[in-house]
Amino acid sequence: MTTPQSVSETAADLTDKAATMADSVLKSTRSAATSTLDQLSDKVDDLRAAAPSVLSRAAAQLEELTRQSLERARQASAEVREKVAVAGDRTVGYIKDEPVKSVIIAAATGAAVAALIGLLARRR
């Protein structure tokens, strides 16, 4: 037969066991959280240590790309200058060989450009 005192003792025992389990769970949770925070802190420290070398490599790559781009631009500029010089020499040669024809072509080109400018000016 159950007496009020035995029910009270059983309830007290259950309460003590629940409190002990709750303490155990809290300690375990605290331990896991501390461990996770330590791991995160280590990762942040690793990233902080690696960042300068990564940034340094990126800066070096950017500098190299800039240097290559400038060199390509210089080469392209030199090629364009050479082609313009060749075209100029050919034009001068053609004018010397065909002076009358050259004057007629220049006059026709000038008239065409003037007519085009006149049409565009009227549309505005």
TITIDREN-40238 format. One line per field, with one value per residue (C-alpha): chain; x, y, z. Coordinates in nm, 3 decimals. Each point is the difference from the previous one (the first is absolute). Example, Ala and Ser with C-alpha at 12.3 -4.5 7.8 and 13.67 -1.06 7.14 Angstrom:
! residues 2
kette <- c(A A)
X <- c(1.230 0.137)
Y <- c(-0.450 0.344)
Z <- c(0.780 -0.066)
! end
This chain:
! residues 124
kette <- c(A A A A A A A A A A A A A A A A A A A A A A A A A A A A A A A A A A A A A A A A A A A A A A A A A A A A A A A A A A A A A A A A A A A A A A A A A A A A A A A A A A A A A A A A A A A A A A A A A A A A A A A A A A A A A A A A A A A A A A A A A A A A)
X <- c(0.000 0.128 0.016 0.021 0.351 0.115 -0.157 0.178 0.332 -0.048 -0.080 0.308 0.216 -0.137 0.057 0.359 0.063 -0.152 0.213 0.311 -0.079 -0.070 0.336 0.171 -0.167 0.093 0.363 0.010 -0.157 0.241 0.292 -0.117 -0.058 0.342 0.164 -0.183 0.093 0.364 -0.004 -0.156 0.256 0.280 -0.150 -0.025 0.363 0.100 -0.188 0.150 0.347 -0.064 -0.160 0.323 0.158 -0.320 -0.026 0.368 -0.041 -0.309 0.187 0.293 -0.234 -0.176 0.334 0.108 -0.328 0.036 0.355 -0.107 -0.291 0.226 0.247 -0.276 -0.128 0.351 0.033 -0.340 0.086 0.327 -0.179 -0.263 0.269 0.184 -0.318 -0.090 0.351 -0.024 -0.345 0.133 0.296 -0.232 -0.229 0.292 0.125 -0.343 -0.030 0.342 -0.088 -0.358 -0.025 -0.307 -0.190 0.090 -0.137 -0.325 -0.040 0.069 -0.252 -0.267 0.061 -0.020 -0.326 -0.151 0.096 -0.139 -0.329 -0.026 0.062 -0.263 -0.259 0.074 -0.021 -0.346 -0.140 0.081)
Y <- c(0.000 0.342 0.254 0.372 -0.012 -0.261 0.202 0.308 -0.187 -0.137 0.347 0.138 -0.276 0.070 0.372 -0.062 -0.229 0.257 0.277 -0.217 -0.080 0.368 0.095 -0.269 0.122 0.361 -0.096 -0.200 0.286 0.250 -0.226 -0.044 0.375 0.081 -0.254 0.139 0.357 -0.105 -0.164 0.310 0.219 -0.218 0.023 0.379 0.014 -0.222 0.225 0.310 -0.149 -0.109 0.327 0.199 -0.267 -0.039 0.377 0.019 -0.270 0.175 0.331 -0.166 -0.161 0.331 0.173 -0.264 0.028 0.378 -0.030 -0.246 0.223 0.305 -0.199 -0.119 0.357 0.118 -0.274 0.078 0.370 -0.072 -0.224 0.267 0.267 -0.226 -0.074 0.371 0.081 -0.266 0.125 0.358 -0.103 -0.185 0.303 0.234 -0.243 -0.019 0.381 0.028 -0.265 0.122 0.371 0.086 -0.310 0.073 0.355 -0.125 -0.269 0.255 0.246 -0.271 -0.118 0.357 0.062 -0.323 0.086 0.355 -0.138 -0.249 0.273 0.218 -0.281 -0.068 0.371 0.031 -0.294 0.167)
Z <- c(0.000 -0.083 0.267 -0.047 0.139 -0.259 -0.281 0.129 0.020 -0.354 -0.131 0.176 -0.147 -0.349 0.046 0.112 -0.297 -0.241 0.151 -0.027 -0.363 -0.076 0.155 -0.205 -0.321 0.079 0.063 -0.321 -0.197 0.155 -0.086 -0.361 -0.041 0.144 -0.230 -0.303 0.091 0.043 -0.343 -0.156 0.170 -0.138 -0.350 0.026 0.113 -0.293 -0.243 0.156 -0.039 -0.362 -0.114 -0.052 -0.219 -0.202 -0.046 -0.089 -0.267 -0.139 -0.015 -0.177 -0.254 -0.057 -0.049 -0.252 -0.192 -0.007 -0.129 -0.271 -0.103 -0.029 -0.208 -0.233 -0.033 -0.091 -0.259 -0.149 -0.011 -0.179 -0.252 -0.068 -0.046 -0.245 -0.199 -0.012 -0.123 -0.272 -0.105 -0.007 -0.213 -0.241 -0.019 -0.073 -0.264 -0.162 -0.002 -0.166 -0.259 -0.068 0.095 -0.212 0.109 0.365 -0.019 -0.158 0.269 0.277 -0.146 -0.033 0.356 0.131 -0.188 0.135 0.358 -0.039 -0.138 0.288 0.257 -0.171 0.019 0.364 0.085 -0.164 0.196 0.329)
! end
